[in-house]
């Protein structure tokens, strides 16, 4: 009988932990289709939410504290972080000229799908990213989100660019993936270290297009029961925890991205760079109050000097790529695949997309109202082709002077979201993480932001996650409108840049440190707002703004 109390405690703890992770699995990656609008609750509701919030958060933090996981107590910058350029210039160097290289490659391993039927042939420990939910609410726990078939392709696309000043080459890679964190991005950078030194590469930036129909490289959609019950024991003995990331696929991904970066650099050639923009009206919508979107999509077009060389188009637009629904088990590059297909075939150009702010911003997939009934794939195709034609018609281009400045900085975000404390402690997700203290929200993630200038007219900020456009454009809810009934007074990122340059956002760049929500519109945990459940912390946005201001102040 003397052991019965310990057995009961273990059973209760297991029950709580199981309930917590099931609960989190059902909501934590809720697809961006569900409409959520922040509004100020009544006083009675506020009291109820305050009580519920403290109970749920306290319970999950207690559970988290009992899960063994080793994290360093201190972070030191290593060779896998690229701070950028020491010197900013304000005009092109003598004789300077743009050089650019482009490369792309599929990230689908040979043999994973049948070449004729496109049916999945791989193992049952490869998963699809995006939302874990399905028609069965227990699917995230008892069912595995294994791929079923290949619709088109998922790729990595890389641009290497240099301004001819001798200060170094800058890399931008775009991955067709739901998400990838700084933990794995730094592995890729470490593998490129020698090549980067040999080729004077001063900045390596890896973004993601956030397709909910790509192989899981984030960890959400692995076997949750194994993560729940086995990972704490595995962690105790230093083993590899269960996660949605398949080790063999990740290794293949690392190799492909590394090789593609090298190919882009070795293929660089001189040419001219042009910038143009077009209205986003009709191409997207925001489903979170106060409904702020970027009014422009942006195109950088590189025209090589060589007569037989292809142009490269880089599109910057802020939308969610969820054309096959968030819980699809089909693998697809979503609409960007079809935009690229059209740009390649109709206009003879290379194509790359980088997302901007897209916290609650969605594509209007059914905007083509011509009476045609389309299924999902036909709709993606129509949207992708129409978007290619639309950006091809941009006629307001201006030449970009050949000089580029770039600087990056690291900063920390406290993990006060108890679900993400659980995911980190079980090893289900991996970030660059440090630990302080022994209880409660005792983890910080280390992430990064960046600031880049192209010529004398463009400034670009890097957002390491799903960024609310309000953060860089302004327009936050007032105290009377916001969920908390408070103001959040801040300087938008666009107003922090040098010399009044036009501002672009490169979001989901170098990390997916989850959602960046305005603090005065941050709902209580018990409300289960999709964005709040996918935010590391209420401090994430203020910390990003502070870090970005530090960068821009340092170069003014």
C-alpha positions in Angstrom: 0.0 0.0 0.0 2.9 2.4 0.6 3.3 2.7 -3.2 -0.4 3.4 -4.0 -0.1 7.2 -3.6 2.8 7.3 -6.1 1.0 5.1 -8.5 -2.1 7.2 -8.3 -0.1 10.4 -8.7 1.5 8.9 -11.8 -1.9 7.9 -13.2 -3.2 11.4 -12.6 -0.2 13.0 -14.1 -0.4 10.8 -17.2 -4.1 11.5 -17.5 -3.5 15.3 -17.2 -0.7 15.2 -19.7 -2.6 13.0 -22.1 -5.6 15.4 -21.9 -3.3 18.4 -22.3 -1.6 17.1 -25.4 -4.8 15.8 -27.0 -6.3 19.2 -26.2 -3.4 21.0 -27.6 -3.2 18.7 -30.7 -6.8 19.5 -31.5 -6.3 23.2 -31.4 -2.7 24.1 -31.7 -2.5 24.0 -35.5 -6.0 24.9 -36.3 -6.2 25.6 -40.0 -6.4 29.2 -41.0 -9.8 28.7 -42.4 -11.7 29.3 -39.1 -12.9 32.8 -38.7 -11.8 34.5 -35.5 -12.4 38.1 -34.6 -11.0 39.8 -31.5 -13.5 41.9 -29.6 -13.5 43.1 -26.0 -15.4 40.8 -23.7 -17.9 41.9 -21.1 -16.7 42.3 -17.5 -18.4 39.0 -16.5 -16.8 37.2 -19.4 -13.4 38.8 -18.6 -13.6 37.5 -15.1 -14.5 34.1 -16.3 -11.7 34.1 -18.8 -9.2 35.3 -16.2 -10.1 32.5 -13.9 -10.1 29.8 -16.6 -6.9 31.2 -18.1 -5.1 30.9 -14.8 -6.4 27.4 -14.2 -5.5 26.0 -17.6 -2.2 27.7 -17.9 -1.2 26.8 -14.4 -2.2 23.1 -14.9 -0.3 22.8 -18.1 2.8 24.5 -16.7 2.7 22.1 -13.7 2.6 19.1 -16.1 5.4 20.6 -18.2 7.6 21.0 -15.2 7.6 17.2 -14.6 8.9 16.4 -18.1 12.7 16.0 -18.2 14.4 17.7 -21.1 17.9 19.1 -21.3 18.4 22.7 -22.6 21.5 24.9 -22.3 21.4 27.6 -19.7 23.2 30.0 -21.9 23.3 30.8 -25.6 26.4 31.8 -27.4 26.4 33.0 -31.0 28.0 30.4 -33.3 29.2 30.2 -36.9 25.6 29.2 -37.9 24.4 32.8 -37.4 25.2 35.3 -40.1 25.2 38.9 -38.9 25.5 40.4 -42.3 27.7 43.4 -43.4 29.8 45.5 -41.1 29.6 48.5 -43.3 26.5 50.2 -44.9 27.0 52.3 -48.0 24.8 55.0 -49.5 25.7 54.7 -53.2 27.1 52.1 -55.5 30.8 51.3 -55.5 32.8 52.3 -58.5 31.9 50.1 -61.4 29.4 48.2 -59.4 26.8 46.0 -61.0 24.3 43.5 -59.8 25.0 39.8 -60.1 22.4 37.1 -59.5 22.2 33.4 -59.6 19.1 31.2 -59.4 18.6 27.5 -58.8 15.7 25.2 -57.8 15.3 21.5 -56.9 12.6 19.2 -55.9 12.6 18.1 -52.2 10.7 14.9 -52.8 13.0 11.9 -52.6 13.0 9.5 -55.5 10.8 6.5 -54.9 8.6 8.2 -52.3 5.7 8.2 -54.7 4.8 5.9 -57.6 5.9 7.7 -60.8 2.7 6.7 -62.7 -0.1 6.6 -60.1 1.5 9.2 -57.8 0.4 7.1 -54.8 2.6 7.2 -51.7 5.1 4.4 -51.4 7.1 5.5 -48.4 7.2 4.4 -44.7 4.5 5.1 -42.1 6.8 7.5 -40.2 6.7 10.3 -42.7 3.9 12.9 -42.0 2.2 15.8 -43.7 2.6 19.3 -42.2 -0.2 21.7 -41.5 -3.2 21.2 -39.2 -3.5 17.8 -37.5 -7.3 18.0 -37.3 -9.7 16.0 -39.4 -13.3 14.9 -39.3 -12.6 12.6 -36.4 -11.6 14.8 -33.4 -9.3 12.1 -32.1 -7.4 11.8 -35.3 -4.4 13.7 -34.1 -3.9 11.1 -31.4 -5.0 7.8 -32.8 -4.3 8.3 -36.6 -1.2 9.2 -38.4 -1.2 11.9 -41.0 0.7 10.0 -43.6 0.8 11.2 -47.2 -1.6 9.6 -49.6 -0.5 10.9 -53.1 1.6 13.5 -54.9 -0.4 16.2 -56.6 2.4 18.2 -58.1 5.8 18.9 -56.4 7.4 20.7 -53.5 10.7 22.5 -54.1 13.4 24.7 -52.8 14.2 27.9 -54.9 17.3 29.9 -54.2 18.5 33.3 -55.3 22.1 34.5 -54.7 22.6 38.2 -55.1 25.7 40.5 -55.0 26.0 44.3 -55.5 29.6 44.2 -56.8 31.0 46.2 -53.9 33.1 43.3 -52.6 31.3 43.2 -49.3 29.7 39.8 -50.0 27.0 37.7 -51.5 23.5 37.3 -49.9 21.4 34.1 -50.2 17.6 33.8 -50.1 16.1 30.3 -50.2 12.4 29.6 -50.3 11.2 26.2 -49.1 7.9 24.6 -50.0 7.1 23.5 -46.5 4.6 24.2 -43.7 7.4 25.3 -41.3 11.0 24.9 -40.4 12.7 26.4 -37.3 16.0 28.0 -36.6 17.2 24.7 -35.2 17.2 23.1 -38.6 18.1 26.2 -40.5 21.3 26.5 -38.5 22.2 22.9 -39.5 21.9 24.0 -43.2 24.0 27.0 -42.5 26.7 25.0 -40.7 27.0 22.7 -43.7 27.5 25.6 -45.9 30.2 27.2 -43.7 33.2 26.2 -45.8 31.5 27.1 -49.1 30.4 30.4 -47.7 33.9 31.3 -46.6 35.3 30.4 -50.0 32.7 32.4 -51.9 32.4 35.5 -49.5 28.8 34.7 -48.5 27.8 37.0 -45.7 24.2 36.2 -45.2 22.1 33.0 -45.6 18.4 33.4 -45.3 15.9 30.6 -45.5 12.2 31.3 -45.7 9.2 29.1 -46.1 6.0 29.3 -48.1 3.8 27.7 -45.4 2.1 25.1 -47.5 -0.2 22.9 -45.3 0.3 20.2 -47.9 4.0 19.5 -47.6 6.0 16.9 -45.7 6.2 17.8 -42.0 9.5 19.5 -41.2 8.2 21.1 -38.0 7.1 18.3 -35.8 3.4 18.9 -35.1 2.0 15.9 -36.8 3.9 13.0 -35.5 2.5 10.3 -33.2 1.3 12.3 -30.2 0.7 9.3 -28.0 4.4 8.3 -28.4 5.4 11.9 -27.8 3.3 12.0 -24.7 4.2 8.8 -23.0 7.6 7.8 -24.4 9.4 11.0 -25.1 9.9 11.9 -21.3 11.6 8.6 -20.8 13.6 8.9 -24.1 14.7 12.4 -23.1 15.9 11.1 -19.7 18.3 8.7 -21.4 19.4 11.1 -24.2 17.6 9.3 -27.0 15.9 10.7 -30.1 12.3 11.7 -29.2 9.3 11.1 -31.4 8.4 14.0 -33.6 6.7 14.6 -36.9 10.1 15.2 -38.5 11.4 12.1 -40.2 15.2 12.0 -39.8 15.9 10.5 -43.2 13.7 13.1 -44.9 15.3 15.9 -43.0 18.8 14.7 -44.0 17.7 14.6 -47.6 16.2 18.1 -47.3 19.5 19.4 -45.8 21.5 18.0 -48.7 19.2 19.3 -51.4 19.0 22.8 -49.9 22.8 22.9 -49.5 23.4 21.7 -53.1 20.9 24.2 -54.5 22.5 27.1 -52.7 25.9 26.2 -54.1 24.4 25.8 -57.6 22.8 29.3 -57.4 26.1 30.9 -56.3 28.2 29.2 -58.9 25.7 30.3 -61.6 25.7 34.0 -60.8 25.9 36.4 -63.7 25.7 40.2 -64.1 22.6 42.1 -65.0 20.1 44.8 -64.0 17.5 44.7 -61.2 14.1 46.3 -61.4 11.3 46.8 -58.8 7.6 47.1 -59.5 4.4 46.6 -57.6 0.7 45.9 -58.1 -2.4 46.2 -56.0 -3.5 43.2 -53.8 -7.2 44.1 -54.0 -9.1 40.9 -54.8 -6.2 38.6 -54.3 -6.4 38.2 -50.5 -8.4 39.0 -47.5 -7.8 39.3 -43.7 -10.0 37.4 -41.3 -8.7 38.9 -38.1 -9.8 42.4 -36.9 -8.8 45.1 -37.5 -8.3 43.7 -41.0 -5.0 45.2 -42.1 -3.3 43.9 -45.2 -0.5 45.1 -47.4 -2.1 47.0 -50.3 0.7 46.0 -52.7 2.4 42.8 -53.9 6.0 43.4 -54.9 8.1 42.1 -57.8 11.9 42.2 -58.1 12.9 41.3 -61.7 16.5 40.5 -62.6 17.4 40.9 -66.3 20.8 39.2 -67.0 23.2 40.7 -69.5 23.6 37.4 -71.4 21.3 37.2 -74.4 20.5 33.5 -73.8 19.9 33.8 -70.0 16.6 33.7 -68.3 15.2 36.5 -66.2 14.4 35.8 -62.5 11.2 37.1 -60.9 10.9 37.3 -57.1 7.4 37.9 -55.8 6.8 39.2 -52.3 3.2 38.7 -51.2 1.5 37.9 -47.9 -1.0 35.0 -48.1 -1.7 31.6 -46.6 -1.0 28.6 -48.9 -3.9 26.4 -47.8 -5.6 25.6 -51.0 -6.0 21.9 -50.2 -7.3 22.6 -46.7 -5.2 22.5 -43.6 -5.6 18.8 -42.9 -5.0 17.5 -46.4 -2.9 14.3 -46.7 -2.0 15.1 -50.4 1.4 16.6 -51.1 1.4 19.8 -53.2 3.3 23.0 -53.6 -0.1 24.7 -53.6 -0.7 27.8 -55.8 3.0 28.9 -55.9 3.7 25.7 -58.0 1.2 26.8 -60.6 2.3 30.4 -60.6 5.9 29.2 -61.3 4.6 26.8 -64.0 3.0 29.8 -65.8 6.0 32.1 -65.3 8.4 29.4 -66.6 6.3 28.4 -69.6 4.5 31.6 -70.7 7.2 34.2 -69.8 10.4 32.2 -69.9 11.5 33.4 -66.5 12.7 31.8 -63.2 10.3 32.3 -60.3 10.7 32.6 -56.5 8.1 33.6 -53.9 8.8 35.1 -50.4 5.9 35.6 -48.1 5.3 38.9 -46.3 2.9 39.4 -43.4 0.2 36.8 -43.4 -1.0 36.2 -39.8 -4.7 36.1 -40.8 -4.4 36.9 -44.5 -5.8 34.4 -46.9 -6.0 33.9 -50.6 -9.3 34.5 -52.3 -9.1 31.2 -54.2 -12.5 31.5 -55.6 -12.2 35.1 -56.8 -12.3 33.9 -60.5 -16.0 34.3 -60.9 -16.5 33.1 -64.5 -19.2 30.6 -63.9 -16.8 27.6 -64.0 -17.2 24.9 -61.4 -13.7 23.9 -60.2 -12.3 21.4 -57.7 -9.5 22.3 -55.4 -6.7 21.5 -57.9 -8.4 23.3 -60.7 -8.9 26.3 -58.4 -5.2 26.3 -57.4 -4.2 26.1 -61.0 -6.5 29.0 -62.1 -5.4 31.2 -59.2 -1.7 30.4 -59.8 -1.9 31.1 -63.6 -3.9 34.3 -63.1 -1.4 35.6 -60.5 1.4 34.9 -62.9 -0.3 36.9 -65.7 -1.1 39.7 -63.2 2.5 40.2 -62.1 3.7 39.9 -65.7 1.6 43.0 -66.5 3.4 45.2 -63.9 4.3 48.3 -65.7 5.6 50.7 -63.0 9.1 49.3 -62.7 12.1 51.4 -61.6 15.7 50.4 -61.8 17.3 49.5 -58.5 20.8 51.1 -58.0 23.4 48.3 -57.5 24.0 48.5 -53.8 22.8 46.2 -51.0 23.1 46.6 -47.2 22.1 43.8 -44.8 22.4 43.3 -41.1 20.8 40.6 -38.8 20.4 40.4 -35.1 19.5 37.7 -32.6 17.0 38.1 -29.8 15.0 36.0 -27.3 11.3 35.3 -26.9 10.0 33.9 -23.6 7.9 30.8 -24.0 4.9 31.5 -21.8 2.4 29.5 -23.9 2.0 26.3 -21.9 1.2 24.2 -24.9 4.5 25.1 -26.6 6.3 24.5 -23.3 4.9 21.0 -23.5 5.9 20.5 -27.2 9.4 21.8 -26.5 9.9 19.7 -23.4 8.7 16.5 -25.0 10.9 17.2 -28.0 8.0 17.2 -30.4 9.2 20.6 -31.8 12.8 21.9 -31.8 13.9 25.5 -31.5 17.1 27.1 -30.5 16.2 27.1 -26.9 17.7 28.1 -23.5 16.5 27.3 -20.0 16.4 29.5 -16.9 14.9 28.6 -13.6 13.2 25.3 -12.6 9.4 25.9 -12.9 6.8 27.7 -14.9 7.7 29.5 -18.2 11.4 28.8 -17.8 12.3 28.5 -21.5 13.3 31.1 -24.1 13.8 30.6 -27.8 16.5 32.4 -29.6 15.4 33.7 -33.0 16.5 36.5 -35.3 15.4 39.4 -37.4 17.1 41.3 -40.2 17.2 44.6 -42.0 18.1 45.0 -45.7 18.3 47.9 -48.2 18.2 47.6 -51.9 19.5 50.8 -53.6 18.2 54.1 -52.3 14.5 53.3 -52.4 13.8 49.9 -50.8 14.0 48.6 -47.3 13.2 45.1 -46.2 12.5 43.7 -42.8 12.8 40.0 -41.8 10.0 38.5 -39.7 10.9 35.1 -38.1 7.3 33.8 -38.1 3.8 34.6 -39.2 3.7 38.4 -38.9 0.6 40.5 -38.4 0.9 43.2 -41.1 0.0 45.7 -38.4 3.5 45.3 -37.0 5.1 46.8 -40.0 2.3 48.9 -41.5 0.6 50.3 -38.3 -3.2 50.4 -37.7 -3.5 48.6 -34.3 -6.8 48.5 -32.6 -7.4 51.3 -30.1 -8.2 50.8 -26.5 -11.9 51.0 -27.3 -11.6 48.4 -30.0 -9.0 46.0 -28.7 -9.6 42.8 -26.8 -7.8 43.9 -23.7 -9.2 47.4 -23.7 -5.8 48.9 -23.9 -3.7 50.8 -26.4 -0.5 49.5 -27.8 1.6 52.5 -28.8 4.5 51.6 -31.1 6.4 52.6 -34.1 5.6 50.5 -37.2 8.7 48.9 -38.7 8.2 50.8 -41.9 8.9 54.0 -40.0 12.1 52.7 -38.5 14.0 52.5 -41.8 16.7 54.8 -43.1 15.9 57.8 -45.4 12.2 57.1 -45.8 12.7 54.0 -48.0 9.7 52.0 -49.2 9.2 49.0 -46.8 8.8 45.4 -47.7 8.4 42.5 -45.3 10.1 39.1 -45.8 8.1 37.0 -43.3 8.6 33.4 -42.2 12.3 34.1 -42.7 15.0 32.1 -40.8 12.5 30.7 -38.3 8.9 29.9 -37.7 8.8 31.2 -34.2 5.0 31.0 -34.5 2.5 33.9 -34.6 3.3 37.5 -33.8 0.0 39.0 -32.4 -0.6 42.6 -31.2 -0.4 42.5 -27.4 -3.5 44.6 -26.8 -5.5 42.1 -28.9 -4.1 39.0 -27.3 -7.0 36.8 -26.2 -7.0 34.7 -23.0 -5.7 31.2 -23.5 -9.0 29.8 -22.4 -10.6 31.6 -25.4 -8.7 29.3 -27.8 -8.0 31.9 -30.4 -6.1 30.2 -33.3 -3.4 32.9 -33.4 -3.0 33.0 -29.6 -2.6 29.2 -29.5 0.1 29.5 -32.1 2.0 32.3 -30.4 5.0 31.6 -28.2 4.3 34.6 -26.0 2.4 37.9 -25.6 5.9 39.4 -25.6 6.8 38.1 -29.1 5.8 41.2 -30.9 7.3 43.8 -28.6 10.6 41.8 -28.6 10.6 41.7 -32.4 10.0 45.5 -32.6 12.8 46.2 -30.1 15.2 43.9 -31.9 14.4 45.5 -35.3 14.7 49.0 -33.9 18.1 48.1 -32.5 19.2 47.0 -36.0 18.0 50.1 -37.8 19.3 52.4 -35.1 22.7 50.8 -35.4 23.1 51.8 -39.0 21.6 55.3 -39.0 
